[in-house]
Amino acid sequence: MPSSVIASLRYDPVSTTLRVIFVSGKVYDYKKVPLEVYTAMKNAVSKGNYLNRHIKGNYDYKELKNK
């Protein structure tokens, strides 16, 4: 999962929430993301590019406070 922008991805299949944790420390939860979209992002060569093209603007999101 190496990415220069994204530190890690997490997916909750029950709530269909995709959590994106950035190298910067910012954390975003994207709502109602289908499992297929998460799987495609996880397998993408460029996670950041996939996020910009297929996630941002297509799913509601919430920025979480850094802990």
ABEGO torsion letter per residue (X at the ends): XBBAABABBBBBAAAGBBBBBBAAGBBBBBBGBBAAAAAAAAABABAAAAAAAAABGABBBBBBBBX
